[in-house]
Amino acid sequence: MNIDLNIIEKYNVPVPRYTSYPPANHFTDEITSGDFLELISASNSWEPQHMAFYVHIPFCKKICFYCGCNACRLNGTQEVRDYLEALKKEIIHVAGQLDRSRKVTQLHFGGGTPNAIPAEMLAEITALFNREFTFSDDAEIAIETNPATLDLPYMEKLVSAGFNRFSFGIQDFNEEVLKMVNREPSAIPVPELVKLVKSLNDRAAVNLDFIYGLPGQSPESFSSSMEKAAEADPDRLVTFSYAHVPWLKKHQQILEKRGLPGPEEKTRMFLAGYDVLTAVGYEPVGLDHFVKREDELFRALEQKKLHRNFQGYCTRETTGQVYAFGVSAISQLEKAYVQNTKEIEKYTTEIGHGRLPVEKGKYLSDDQLMIREVITRLMCNKQLEWKTIADELGTGEETLKQLVGFDPGKFSEMEKDNLLEVSCEGLHVTERGSMMIRNIAAALDPAYKQQVNKYSKSV
């Protein structure tokens, strides 16, 4: 892919990532624990009918300096045990409001570092879900891991617990880069790790996750990492753009002292990785995923049915109402978002008193539901067809355009810069424009205001 670096400088402004609409910084304290229970019950009749679950494990053996997640250092087994007991109570509490005839299509463990705790403890949680709910035959049970602390016995226990998609946070193959960000390399050589998963379950899938924009990286070094990643032959490769938000995560200030690459250098890294991966047959999906042609995500993209939730890209067939458990976890329901408290002590206390640990959330108006559909389709499928969306939402094209503040004039500069094509029928994002798709989406977001300390920059 070729792109003028002047374009990068022009559009490198703070914009939302649009993993949700409205973005999480719009959440307020308008939703209480009691309100959430009512929402959960009401969601039994909402579409999609499937259920997706997210479980947040906040513990890490050490904190990586690039981390933007809600994570804390592991202080001992008792702390973990107390947390997991609260987690189980929360799951059972929510389960009491759900229609058990509904099928579970996704269960995702994130963090933190889920594999920072004993595999037996993770198995307790998956067993609880299996007792309480019915899973679809092809349900995805996924876990994010730090491969630095994985070994064969641990992996065997994860497979026995039912996990069938493994995301390994490699981040970079360059050990000097890893040292600078307080990370360690995979304990098992990555190609062997991929083969190990397949040997334990030939239907299991593997993601390898990387970050570009870290100190010590260069386009040449990142290209080398992508070559090694492709040789390992994972099902999916993910190249996350490092999100620098030191006003939220103070430890990221350490990376400033170690020298963060500028936007031009960062763009060259992405383009170098893009060229390597597409040359060997991986297809770009969404902002940061590369998948094989037979992958369901690529098929969904071709059919204009790619979707996403907080756990990542998915198909519209497999997604569901997302019910999230643990500190800071966000439930993503059709008509509302609800986020748990971010503090472990407060979380366990609230659960101990029989209350769901709600901290904030957001009810979605009918207008916001339609705006969300427009932005989600653009972000996932890189195009909009006004009539198709309007018909599916039961509204008129002009009404929809007015809701998102559509004005062809807003896009004249972007069109001139070959980021997208505008027609009477809709919008089509070009290959070059896919790098700036957050900027394009922001132009369709009536609530967007450019604020320095609200969002990370687009590059």
C-alpha positions as a LaTeX table, in Angstrom:
\begin{tabular}{lrrr}
\hline
Residue & $x$ (\AA) & $y$ (\AA) & $z$ (\AA) \\
\hline
Met1 & 0.00 & 0.00 & 0.00 \\
Asn2 & 1.27 & 3.46 & $-0.90$ \\
Ile3 & 0.33 & 6.56 & 1.05 \\
Asp4 & 1.65 & 10.11 & 1.10 \\
Leu5 & 3.07 & 10.78 & 4.56 \\
Asn6 & 1.71 & 14.34 & 4.35 \\
Ile7 & $-1.74$ & 12.74 & 4.48 \\
Ile8 & $-0.80$ & 11.04 & 7.75 \\
Glu9 & 0.21 & 14.35 & 9.31 \\
Lys10 & $-2.98$ & 15.99 & 8.04 \\
Tyr11 & $-5.35$ & 13.45 & 9.61 \\
Asn12 & $-3.39$ & 12.51 & 12.73 \\
Val13 & $-5.80$ & 14.00 & 15.27 \\
Pro14 & $-7.49$ & 12.56 & 18.37 \\
Val15 & $-10.54$ & 10.53 & 17.36 \\
Pro16 & $-12.51$ & 7.71 & 19.01 \\
Arg17 & $-11.68$ & 4.10 & 18.21 \\
Tyr18 & $-15.41$ & 3.41 & 17.84 \\
Thr19 & $-15.31$ & $-0.01$ & 19.46 \\
Ser20 & $-18.70$ & 1.18 & 20.69 \\
Tyr21 & $-21.07$ & 3.99 & 19.87 \\
Pro22 & $-21.31$ & 6.26 & 21.74 \\
Pro23 & $-17.69$ & 5.78 & 22.90 \\
Ala24 & $-17.08$ & 4.88 & 26.55 \\
Asn25 & $-16.15$ & 8.44 & 27.54 \\
His26 & $-19.84$ & 9.29 & 27.07 \\
Phe27 & $-20.88$ & 6.90 & 29.84 \\
Thr28 & $-22.41$ & 8.49 & 32.97 \\
Asp29 & $-23.76$ & 7.36 & 36.33 \\
Glu30 & $-27.32$ & 7.29 & 34.99 \\
Ile31 & $-27.59$ & 3.46 & 35.31 \\
Thr32 & $-27.79$ & 1.80 & 38.72 \\
Ser33 & $-27.46$ & $-1.83$ & 39.80 \\
Gly34 & $-31.24$ & $-2.14$ & 39.86 \\
Asp35 & $-31.55$ & $-0.61$ & 36.40 \\
Phe36 & $-29.01$ & $-3.11$ & 35.09 \\
Leu37 & $-31.05$ & $-6.05$ & 36.37 \\
Glu38 & $-34.06$ & $-4.70$ & 34.49 \\
Leu39 & $-31.98$ & $-4.25$ & 31.35 \\
Ile40 & $-30.70$ & $-7.81$ & 31.57 \\
Ser41 & $-34.22$ & $-9.16$ & 31.86 \\
Ala42 & $-35.46$ & $-6.98$ & 28.98 \\
Ser43 & $-32.54$ & $-8.08$ & 26.80 \\
Asn44 & $-33.99$ & $-11.58$ & 26.57 \\
Ser45 & $-36.28$ & $-10.27$ & 23.83 \\
Trp46 & $-33.69$ & $-8.11$ & 22.03 \\
Glu47 & $-31.82$ & $-8.95$ & 18.86 \\
Pro48 & $-29.46$ & $-10.64$ & 18.39 \\
Gln49 & $-30.82$ & $-13.42$ & 20.56 \\
His50 & $-27.50$ & $-15.16$ & 21.07 \\
Met51 & $-25.47$ & $-14.48$ & 24.21 \\
Ala52 & $-21.81$ & $-13.52$ & 24.37 \\
Phe53 & $-19.91$ & $-13.40$ & 27.64 \\
Tyr54 & $-16.76$ & $-11.51$ & 28.61 \\
Val55 & $-14.76$ & $-12.28$ & 31.75 \\
His56 & $-12.13$ & $-9.80$ & 32.95 \\
Ile57 & $-9.11$ & $-11.18$ & 34.80 \\
Pro58 & $-7.18$ & $-8.06$ & 35.89 \\
Phe59 & $-4.05$ & $-9.72$ & 37.28 \\
Cys60 & $-0.59$ & $-9.55$ & 35.71 \\
Lys61 & 2.73 & $-10.84$ & 36.98 \\
Lys62 & 4.16 & $-7.50$ & 35.91 \\
Ile63 & 2.81 & $-4.44$ & 34.10 \\
Cys64 & 3.98 & $-3.80$ & 30.53 \\
Phe65 & 4.71 & $-0.13$ & 29.97 \\
Tyr66 & 2.49 & 0.12 & 26.88 \\
Cys67 & $-0.55$ & $-1.33$ & 28.65 \\
Gly68 & $-3.79$ & 0.63 & 28.42 \\
Cys69 & $-5.95$ & $-2.04$ & 30.07 \\
Asn70 & $-7.38$ & $-2.20$ & 33.58 \\
Ala71 & $-4.66$ & $-4.39$ & 35.09 \\
Cys72 & $-2.91$ & $-4.80$ & 38.42 \\
Arg73 & 0.07 & $-6.74$ & 39.74 \\
Leu74 & $-0.62$ & $-10.14$ & 41.18 \\
Asn75 & $-0.20$ & $-10.04$ & 44.95 \\
Gly76 & $-1.04$ & $-13.56$ & 46.00 \\
Thr77 & $-3.34$ & $-16.55$ & 45.62 \\
Gln78 & $-5.84$ & $-15.38$ & 48.26 \\
Glu79 & $-6.51$ & $-12.14$ & 46.39 \\
Val80 & $-7.21$ & $-14.15$ & 43.26 \\
Arg81 & $-9.42$ & $-16.61$ & 45.10 \\
Asp82 & $-11.49$ & $-13.78$ & 46.65 \\
Tyr83 & $-11.87$ & $-12.17$ & 43.24 \\
Leu84 & $-12.94$ & $-15.40$ & 41.56 \\
Glu85 & $-15.52$ & $-16.13$ & 44.25 \\
Ala86 & $-17.03$ & $-12.69$ & 43.63 \\
Leu87 & $-16.89$ & $-13.35$ & 39.89 \\
Lys88 & $-18.83$ & $-16.58$ & 40.28 \\
Lys89 & $-21.49$ & $-14.83$ & 42.35 \\
Glu90 & $-21.84$ & $-12.13$ & 39.70 \\
Ile91 & $-22.26$ & $-14.73$ & 36.95 \\
Ile92 & $-24.93$ & $-16.59$ & 38.93 \\
His93 & $-26.71$ & $-13.31$ & 39.76 \\
Val94 & $-26.91$ & $-12.33$ & 36.08 \\
Ala95 & $-27.79$ & $-15.87$ & 35.00 \\
Gly96 & $-30.92$ & $-15.67$ & 37.13 \\
Gln97 & $-32.27$ & $-12.95$ & 34.82 \\
Leu98 & $-31.44$ & $-14.67$ & 31.53 \\
Asp99 & $-33.57$ & $-16.96$ & 29.40 \\
Arg100 & $-31.69$ & $-20.28$ & 29.50 \\
Ser101 & $-33.12$ & $-21.33$ & 26.13 \\
Arg102 & $-30.85$ & $-18.78$ & 24.49 \\
Lys103 & $-27.58$ & $-20.15$ & 23.10 \\
Val104 & $-24.09$ & $-18.91$ & 23.98 \\
Thr105 & $-21.96$ & $-18.23$ & 20.90 \\
Gln106 & $-18.94$ & $-16.50$ & 22.49 \\
Leu107 & $-17.06$ & $-16.66$ & 25.78 \\
His108 & $-13.98$ & $-14.46$ & 25.98 \\
Phe109 & $-11.43$ & $-14.12$ & 28.79 \\
Gly110 & $-9.40$ & $-10.92$ & 28.72 \\
Gly111 & $-7.33$ & $-8.85$ & 31.09 \\
Gly112 & $-4.90$ & $-8.13$ & 32.49 \\
Thr113 & $-3.39$ & $-11.51$ & 31.84 \\
Pro114 & $-5.81$ & $-14.41$ & 32.29 \\
Asn115 & $-2.98$ & $-16.95$ & 32.33 \\
Ala116 & $-1.34$ & $-15.11$ & 35.25 \\
Ile117 & $-3.57$ & $-17.24$ & 37.49 \\
Pro118 & $-3.68$ & $-21.06$ & 37.77 \\
Ala119 & $-5.37$ & $-22.82$ & 34.87 \\
Glu120 & $-7.51$ & $-24.75$ & 37.35 \\
Met121 & $-9.12$ & $-21.48$ & 38.45 \\
Leu122 & $-9.97$ & $-20.56$ & 34.86 \\
Ala123 & $-11.44$ & $-24.03$ & 34.43 \\
Glu124 & $-13.73$ & $-23.41$ & 37.41 \\
Ile125 & $-15.20$ & $-20.42$ & 35.60 \\
Thr126 & $-15.71$ & $-22.20$ & 32.25 \\
Ala127 & $-17.33$ & $-25.11$ & 34.13 \\
Leu128 & $-19.74$ & $-22.68$ & 35.80 \\
Phe129 & $-20.79$ & $-21.24$ & 32.45 \\
Asn130 & $-21.32$ & $-24.74$ & 31.10 \\
Arg131 & $-23.54$ & $-25.62$ & 34.06 \\
Glu132 & $-25.63$ & $-22.46$ & 33.78 \\
Phe133 & $-25.98$ & $-22.13$ & 30.00 \\
Thr134 & $-26.23$ & $-24.01$ & 26.72 \\
Phe135 & $-23.45$ & $-23.36$ & 24.21 \\
Ser136 & $-23.90$ & $-23.55$ & 20.45 \\
Asp137 & $-21.98$ & $-26.36$ & 18.77 \\
Asp138 & $-19.54$ & $-23.91$ & 17.20 \\
Ala139 & $-19.21$ & $-21.52$ & 20.15 \\
Glu140 & $-15.94$ & $-19.63$ & 20.37 \\
Ile141 & $-14.28$ & $-19.90$ & 23.79 \\
Ala142 & $-11.32$ & $-17.55$ & 23.65 \\
Ile143 & $-8.53$ & $-16.47$ & 25.96 \\
Glu144 & $-5.90$ & $-13.75$ & 25.76 \\
Thr145 & $-2.51$ & $-14.92$ & 27.01 \\
Asn146 & 1.04 & $-13.81$ & 27.67 \\
Pro147 & 3.13 & $-16.59$ & 26.08 \\
Ala148 & 6.11 & $-15.74$ & 28.29 \\
Thr149 & 4.64 & $-17.89$ & 31.07 \\
Leu150 & 3.03 & $-20.70$ & 29.08 \\
Asp151 & 4.17 & $-24.30$ & 29.09 \\
Leu152 & 2.76 & $-27.62$ & 27.87 \\
Pro153 & 0.95 & $-28.64$ & 31.10 \\
Tyr154 & $-0.77$ & $-25.24$ & 31.33 \\
Met155 & $-1.83$ & $-25.37$ & 27.68 \\
Glu156 & $-3.21$ & $-28.88$ & 28.15 \\
Lys157 & $-5.35$ & $-27.63$ & 31.04 \\
Leu158 & $-6.69$ & $-24.73$ & 28.98 \\
Val159 & $-7.71$ & $-27.05$ & 26.15 \\
Ser160 & $-9.31$ & $-29.44$ & 28.64 \\
Ala161 & $-11.25$ & $-26.46$ & 30.08 \\
Gly162 & $-12.80$ & $-25.93$ & 26.65 \\
Phe163 & $-10.78$ & $-23.03$ & 25.21 \\
Asn164 & $-10.66$ & $-23.22$ & 21.43 \\
Arg165 & $-9.24$ & $-19.83$ & 20.39 \\
Phe166 & $-5.94$ & $-18.60$ & 21.77 \\
Ser167 & $-4.63$ & $-15.05$ & 21.38 \\
Phe168 & $-0.92$ & $-14.94$ & 22.09 \\
Gly169 & 0.39 & $-11.46$ & 22.89 \\
Ile170 & 3.74 & $-11.68$ & 21.12 \\
Gln171 & 3.94 & $-7.86$ & 20.60 \\
Asp172 & 7.35 & $-8.08$ & 18.84 \\
Phe173 & 9.99 & $-10.69$ & 18.06 \\
Asn174 & 12.80 & $-8.24$ & 18.82 \\
Glu175 & 13.90 & $-8.95$ & 22.39 \\
Glu176 & 15.48 & $-5.51$ & 22.78 \\
Val177 & 12.13 & $-3.91$ & 22.03 \\
Leu178 & 10.45 & $-6.21$ & 24.56 \\
Lys179 & 12.97 & $-5.25$ & 27.26 \\
Met180 & 12.24 & $-1.56$ & 26.67 \\
Val181 & 8.52 & $-2.11$ & 27.29 \\
Asn182 & 8.94 & $-4.51$ & 30.25 \\
Arg183 & 7.83 & $-7.57$ & 28.30 \\
Glu184 & 9.41 & $-11.00$ & 27.85 \\
Pro185 & 9.50 & $-13.27$ & 24.79 \\
Ser186 & 7.44 & $-16.42$ & 24.41 \\
Ala187 & 8.70 & $-19.28$ & 26.60 \\
Ile188 & 7.95 & $-21.70$ & 23.76 \\
Pro189 & 9.21 & $-20.69$ & 20.29 \\
Val190 & 6.20 & $-19.20$ & 18.54 \\
Pro191 & 6.04 & $-21.64$ & 15.58 \\
Glu192 & 6.12 & $-24.51$ & 18.09 \\
Leu193 & 3.44 & $-22.82$ & 20.18 \\
Val194 & 1.10 & $-22.62$ & 17.17 \\
Lys195 & 1.73 & $-26.29$ & 16.35 \\
Leu196 & 1.19 & $-27.23$ & 19.99 \\
Val197 & $-2.31$ & $-25.73$ & 19.99 \\
Lys198 & $-3.20$ & $-27.61$ & 16.81 \\
Ser199 & $-1.84$ & $-30.87$ & 18.23 \\
Leu200 & $-3.97$ & $-30.50$ & 21.37 \\
Asn201 & $-7.11$ & $-29.58$ & 19.40 \\
Asp202 & $-7.00$ & $-29.61$ & 15.62 \\
Arg203 & $-10.11$ & $-27.40$ & 15.49 \\
Ala204 & $-8.63$ & $-24.73$ & 17.76 \\
Ala205 & $-7.65$ & $-21.37$ & 16.28 \\
Val206 & $-4.64$ & $-19.16$ & 16.97 \\
Asn207 & $-4.25$ & $-15.38$ & 16.91 \\
Leu208 & $-0.82$ & $-13.77$ & 17.15 \\
Asp209 & $-1.03$ & $-10.20$ & 18.45 \\
Phe210 & 1.56 & $-7.48$ & 17.82 \\
Ile211 & 1.92 & $-3.78$ & 18.61 \\
Tyr212 & 3.58 & $-1.19$ & 16.38 \\
Gly213 & 4.69 & 2.26 & 17.49 \\
Leu214 & 6.86 & 1.15 & 20.43 \\
Pro215 & 10.35 & 2.44 & 21.36 \\
Gly216 & 13.12 & 0.66 & 19.50 \\
Gln217 & 10.92 & $-0.41$ & 16.59 \\
Ser218 & 11.56 & 0.55 & 12.98 \\
Pro219 & 9.81 & $-0.30$ & 9.72 \\
Glu220 & 12.59 & $-2.77$ & 8.99 \\
Ser221 & 12.39 & $-4.48$ & 12.40 \\
Phe222 & 8.59 & $-4.64$ & 12.32 \\
Ser223 & 8.68 & $-6.07$ & 8.81 \\
Ser224 & 11.04 & $-8.76$ & 10.13 \\
Ser225 & 8.63 & $-9.54$ & 12.96 \\
Met226 & 5.77 & $-9.89$ & 10.49 \\
Glu227 & 7.82 & $-12.26$ & 8.33 \\
Lys228 & 8.47 & $-14.46$ & 11.36 \\
Ala229 & 4.82 & $-14.22$ & 12.38 \\
Ala230 & 3.61 & $-15.34$ & 8.96 \\
Glu231 & 6.06 & $-18.25$ & 8.98 \\
Ala232 & 4.42 & $-19.47$ & 12.21 \\
Asp233 & 1.20 & $-19.83$ & 10.16 \\
Pro234 & $-1.42$ & $-18.59$ & 12.66 \\
Asp235 & $-5.07$ & $-18.35$ & 11.69 \\
Arg236 & $-5.14$ & $-14.61$ & 12.36 \\
Leu237 & $-2.54$ & $-11.88$ & 12.85 \\
Val238 & $-3.38$ & $-8.64$ & 14.61 \\
Thr239 & $-1.25$ & $-5.50$ & 14.42 \\
Phe240 & $-2.46$ & $-3.07$ & 17.06 \\
Ser241 & $-1.47$ & 0.57 & 16.84 \\
Tyr242 & 0.04 & 1.59 & 20.18 \\
Ala243 & $-2.42$ & 3.97 & 21.86 \\
His244 & $-0.50$ & 6.54 & 23.87 \\
Val245 & $-2.74$ & 7.86 & 26.68 \\
Pro246 & $-0.33$ & 8.83 & 29.51 \\
Trp247 & $-2.97$ & 11.07 & 31.11 \\
Leu248 & $-4.88$ & 7.85 & 31.83 \\
Lys249 & $-2.01$ & 5.37 & 32.23 \\
Lys250 & 0.91 & 7.04 & 34.01 \\
His251 & 3.31 & 4.14 & 33.39 \\
Gln252 & 3.19 & 4.98 & 29.67 \\
Gln253 & 5.25 & 8.07 & 30.46 \\
Ile254 & 8.25 & 5.74 & 30.74 \\
Leu255 & 8.00 & 5.08 & 27.01 \\
Glu256 & 8.23 & 8.80 & 26.24 \\
Lys257 & 11.66 & 8.81 & 27.89 \\
Arg258 & 12.71 & 5.81 & 25.80 \\
Gly259 & 11.73 & 7.45 & 22.54 \\
Leu260 & 8.39 & 6.88 & 20.85 \\
Pro261 & 8.44 & 6.86 & 17.04 \\
Gly262 & 6.64 & 9.72 & 15.33 \\
Pro263 & 3.51 & 9.29 & 13.22 \\
Glu264 & 5.43 & 9.00 & 9.95 \\
Glu265 & 7.69 & 6.26 & 11.29 \\
Lys266 & 4.71 & 4.53 & 12.85 \\
Thr267 & 2.87 & 4.60 & 9.53 \\
Arg268 & 5.86 & 3.07 & 7.77 \\
Met269 & 5.79 & 0.25 & 10.32 \\
Phe270 & 2.15 & $-0.52$ & 9.60 \\
Leu271 & 2.68 & $-0.34$ & 5.83 \\
Ala272 & 5.73 & $-2.60$ & 6.05 \\
Gly273 & 3.75 & $-5.18$ & 8.00 \\
Tyr274 & 0.77 & $-4.80$ & 5.66 \\
Asp275 & 2.91 & $-5.48$ & 2.60 \\
Val276 & 4.53 & $-8.56$ & 4.16 \\
Leu277 & 1.27 & $-10.13$ & 5.30 \\
Thr278 & $-0.76$ & $-9.44$ & 2.16 \\
Ala279 & 2.08 & $-10.73$ & $-0.01$ \\
Val280 & 1.88 & $-14.16$ & 1.63 \\
Gly281 & $-1.90$ & $-14.43$ & 1.39 \\
Tyr282 & $-3.34$ & $-12.85$ & 4.53 \\
Glu283 & $-6.34$ & $-10.61$ & 3.90 \\
Pro284 & $-6.77$ & $-7.28$ & 5.76 \\
Val285 & $-9.95$ & $-7.12$ & 7.85 \\
Gly286 & $-11.07$ & $-4.11$ & 9.84 \\
Leu287 & $-8.51$ & $-1.74$ & 11.34 \\
Asp288 & $-5.88$ & $-4.22$ & 12.35 \\
His289 & $-6.69$ & $-7.87$ & 11.56 \\
Phe290 & $-5.15$ & $-10.08$ & 8.89 \\
Val291 & $-6.82$ & $-13.42$ & 8.23 \\
Lys292 & $-6.70$ & $-16.32$ & 5.82 \\
Arg293 & $-9.17$ & $-16.32$ & 2.94 \\
Glu294 & $-11.09$ & $-19.25$ & 4.41 \\
Asp295 & $-11.59$ & $-17.39$ & 7.71 \\
Glu296 & $-15.19$ & $-16.57$ & 8.64 \\
Leu297 & $-14.22$ & $-12.92$ & 9.13 \\
Phe298 & $-13.05$ & $-12.61$ & 5.53 \\
Arg299 & $-16.19$ & $-14.32$ & 4.26 \\
Ala300 & $-18.28$ & $-11.92$ & 6.35 \\
Leu301 & $-16.36$ & $-8.94$ & 4.93 \\
Glu302 & $-16.99$ & $-10.13$ & 1.38 \\
Gln303 & $-20.70$ & $-10.44$ & 2.19 \\
Lys304 & $-20.75$ & $-7.02$ & 3.92 \\
Lys305 & $-21.71$ & $-8.72$ & 7.18 \\
Leu306 & $-18.61$ & $-8.12$ & 9.29 \\
His307 & $-19.48$ & $-6.92$ & 12.78 \\
Arg308 & $-17.66$ & $-6.17$ & 16.01 \\
Asn309 & $-18.17$ & $-5.95$ & 19.74 \\
Phe310 & $-15.81$ & $-5.06$ & 22.59 \\
Gln311 & $-14.14$ & $-8.46$ & 22.21 \\
Gly312 & $-13.20$ & $-7.78$ & 18.59 \\
Tyr313 & $-14.40$ & $-8.54$ & 15.08 \\
Cys314 & $-17.06$ & $-11.19$ & 14.58 \\
Thr315 & $-19.86$ & $-12.13$ & 12.21 \\
Arg316 & $-23.46$ & $-11.06$ & 12.68 \\
Glu317 & $-24.35$ & $-14.75$ & 13.01 \\
Thr318 & $-22.03$ & $-15.34$ & 15.96 \\
Thr319 & $-22.39$ & $-12.08$ & 17.85 \\
Gly320 & $-24.87$ & $-11.68$ & 20.67 \\
Gln321 & $-25.88$ & $-9.44$ & 23.51 \\
Val322 & $-22.63$ & $-9.14$ & 25.47 \\
Tyr323 & $-22.83$ & $-9.71$ & 29.24 \\
Ala324 & $-19.56$ & $-8.83$ & 30.93 \\
Phe325 & $-18.18$ & $-9.88$ & 34.31 \\
Gly326 & $-15.37$ & $-8.63$ & 36.51 \\
Val327 & $-13.82$ & $-5.25$ & 37.24 \\
Ser328 & $-14.22$ & $-2.59$ & 34.52 \\
Ala329 & $-16.05$ & $-5.07$ & 32.27 \\
Ile330 & $-18.57$ & $-3.50$ & 29.89 \\
Ser331 & $-21.84$ & $-5.20$ & 29.02 \\
Gln332 & $-22.81$ & $-4.28$ & 25.48 \\
Leu333 & $-26.57$ & $-4.68$ & 25.08 \\
Glu334 & $-28.78$ & $-3.63$ & 22.21 \\
Lys335 & $-30.15$ & $-0.56$ & 24.02 \\
Ala336 & $-27.55$ & 0.20 & 26.68 \\
Tyr337 & $-23.95$ & $-0.13$ & 27.82 \\
Val338 & $-23.16$ & $-0.87$ & 31.47 \\
Gln339 & $-19.67$ & $-0.81$ & 32.99 \\
Asn340 & $-18.58$ & $-2.35$ & 36.28 \\
Thr341 & $-16.44$ & $-0.57$ & 38.85 \\
Lys342 & $-12.72$ & $-0.54$ & 38.11 \\
Glu343 & $-11.61$ & $-1.19$ & 41.70 \\
Ile344 & $-11.23$ & $-4.78$ & 42.89 \\
Glu345 & $-12.04$ & $-4.05$ & 46.54 \\
Lys346 & $-15.20$ & $-2.14$ & 45.64 \\
Tyr347 & $-16.15$ & $-4.87$ & 43.18 \\
Thr348 & $-15.91$ & $-7.68$ & 45.74 \\
Thr349 & $-17.70$ & $-5.57$ & 48.37 \\
Glu350 & $-20.65$ & $-4.79$ & 46.07 \\
Ile351 & $-20.96$ & $-8.43$ & 45.06 \\
Gly352 & $-20.77$ & $-9.44$ & 48.72 \\
His353 & $-23.78$ & $-7.24$ & 49.43 \\
Gly354 & $-25.76$ & $-8.86$ & 46.64 \\
Arg355 & $-25.51$ & $-5.91$ & 44.25 \\
Leu356 & $-24.21$ & $-5.84$ & 40.71 \\
Pro357 & $-21.08$ & $-3.61$ & 40.80 \\
Val358 & $-22.27$ & $-0.99$ & 38.32 \\
Glu359 & $-20.20$ & 2.20 & 38.05 \\
Lys360 & $-21.55$ & 3.86 & 34.91 \\
Gly361 & $-23.29$ & 3.26 & 31.64 \\
Lys362 & $-25.35$ & 4.70 & 28.84 \\
Tyr363 & $-28.92$ & 4.27 & 27.61 \\
Leu364 & $-29.13$ & 4.54 & 23.84 \\
Ser365 & $-31.83$ & 6.61 & 22.22 \\
Asp366 & $-33.50$ & 5.47 & 19.00 \\
Asp367 & $-31.40$ & 8.03 & 17.13 \\
Gln368 & $-28.17$ & 6.75 & 18.69 \\
Leu369 & $-29.08$ & 3.17 & 17.75 \\
Met370 & $-29.29$ & 4.23 & 14.11 \\
Ile371 & $-26.08$ & 6.27 & 14.27 \\
Arg372 & $-24.34$ & 3.27 & 15.84 \\
Glu373 & $-25.44$ & 1.07 & 12.95 \\
Val374 & $-24.04$ & 3.52 & 10.40 \\
Ile375 & $-20.68$ & 3.87 & 12.16 \\
Thr376 & $-20.35$ & 0.14 & 12.87 \\
Arg377 & $-21.00$ & $-0.75$ & 9.24 \\
Leu378 & $-18.51$ & 1.81 & 8.03 \\
Met379 & $-15.81$ & 0.73 & 10.50 \\
Cys380 & $-16.30$ & $-2.98$ & 9.77 \\
Asn381 & $-17.16$ & $-3.15$ & 6.09 \\
Lys382 & $-15.53$ & 0.04 & 4.81 \\
Gln383 & $-18.63$ & 1.20 & 2.98 \\
Leu384 & $-22.15$ & 2.49 & 3.44 \\
Glu385 & $-25.24$ & 1.97 & 1.32 \\
Trp386 & $-27.82$ & 4.44 & 2.58 \\
Lys387 & $-30.87$ & 2.65 & 1.17 \\
Thr388 & $-29.84$ & $-0.77$ & 2.51 \\
Ile389 & $-29.29$ & 0.55 & 6.04 \\
Ala390 & $-32.39$ & 2.74 & 6.00 \\
Asp391 & $-34.59$ & $-0.15$ & 4.84 \\
Glu392 & $-33.23$ & $-2.47$ & 7.53 \\
Leu393 & $-33.74$ & 0.18 & 10.22 \\
Gly394 & $-37.23$ & 1.03 & 9.00 \\
Thr395 & $-36.50$ & 4.67 & 8.26 \\
Gly396 & $-35.91$ & 6.90 & 5.26 \\
Glu397 & $-32.58$ & 7.63 & 3.61 \\
Glu398 & $-32.87$ & 11.37 & 4.18 \\
Thr399 & $-33.79$ & 10.86 & 7.83 \\
Leu400 & $-30.73$ & 8.66 & 8.30 \\
Lys401 & $-28.43$ & 11.16 & 6.59 \\
Gln402 & $-29.76$ & 13.96 & 8.77 \\
Leu403 & $-29.13$ & 11.92 & 11.93 \\
Val404 & $-25.45$ & 11.46 & 11.12 \\
Gly405 & $-25.07$ & 14.99 & 9.78 \\
Phe406 & $-24.13$ & 13.74 & 6.33 \\
Asp407 & $-22.97$ & 16.51 & 4.03 \\
Pro408 & $-20.94$ & 15.66 & 0.91 \\
Gly409 & $-18.96$ & 18.84 & 1.52 \\
Lys410 & $-17.55$ & 17.36 & 4.73 \\
Phe411 & $-15.81$ & 14.72 & 2.67 \\
Ser412 & $-14.52$ & 16.82 & $-0.22$ \\
Glu413 & $-10.98$ & 16.99 & 1.21 \\
Met414 & $-11.00$ & 13.30 & 2.07 \\
Glu415 & $-12.23$ & 12.47 & $-1.42$ \\
Lys416 & $-9.54$ & 14.67 & $-2.95$ \\
Asp417 & $-6.97$ & 12.82 & $-0.83$ \\
Asn418 & $-8.28$ & 9.51 & $-2.19$ \\
Leu419 & $-9.51$ & 8.26 & 1.19 \\
Leu420 & $-13.03$ & 7.50 & 0.00 \\
Glu421 & $-15.51$ & 7.78 & $-2.84$ \\
Val422 & $-18.82$ & 9.57 & $-2.27$ \\
Ser423 & $-21.89$ & 8.85 & $-4.39$ \\
Cys424 & $-25.64$ & 9.26 & $-4.13$ \\
Glu425 & $-25.84$ & 5.64 & $-2.99$ \\
Gly426 & $-23.32$ & 5.92 & $-0.17$ \\
Leu427 & $-19.64$ & 5.90 & 0.76 \\
His428 & $-16.83$ & 3.56 & $-0.21$ \\
Val429 & $-13.53$ & 3.68 & 1.69 \\
Thr430 & $-10.41$ & 3.13 & $-0.43$ \\
Glu431 & $-7.45$ & 1.00 & 0.56 \\
Arg432 & $-5.58$ & 4.16 & 1.53 \\
Gly433 & $-8.61$ & 5.45 & 3.42 \\
Ser434 & $-8.77$ & 2.31 & 5.57 \\
Met435 & $-5.91$ & 3.77 & 7.61 \\
Met436 & $-7.98$ & 6.88 & 8.29 \\
Ile437 & $-11.34$ & 5.20 & 8.77 \\
Arg438 & $-11.64$ & 6.54 & 12.34 \\
Asn439 & $-11.48$ & 10.06 & 10.89 \\
Ile440 & $-14.15$ & 9.21 & 8.33 \\
Ala441 & $-16.39$ & 7.76 & 11.04 \\
Ala442 & $-15.91$ & 10.87 & 13.19 \\
Ala443 & $-17.30$ & 12.96 & 10.34 \\
Leu444 & $-20.54$ & 10.97 & 10.70 \\
Asp445 & $-20.67$ & 11.27 & 14.49 \\
Pro446 & $-22.75$ & 14.25 & 15.63 \\
Ala447 & $-21.39$ & 13.85 & 19.18 \\
Tyr448 & $-17.71$ & 13.97 & 18.18 \\
Lys449 & $-15.64$ & 16.84 & 19.43 \\
Gln450 & $-11.90$ & 16.90 & 18.93 \\
Gln451 & $-10.37$ & 16.87 & 22.42 \\
Val452 & $-6.69$ & 16.22 & 23.10 \\
Asn453 & $-7.08$ & 14.28 & 26.35 \\
Lys454 & $-10.13$ & 12.23 & 25.39 \\
Tyr455 & $-8.92$ & 10.02 & 22.57 \\
Ser456 & $-5.67$ & 8.65 & 21.21 \\
Lys457 & $-4.57$ & 10.02 & 17.83 \\
Ser458 & $-5.65$ & 8.20 & 14.70 \\
Val459 & $-2.05$ & 7.22 & 13.86 \\
\hline
\end{tabular}
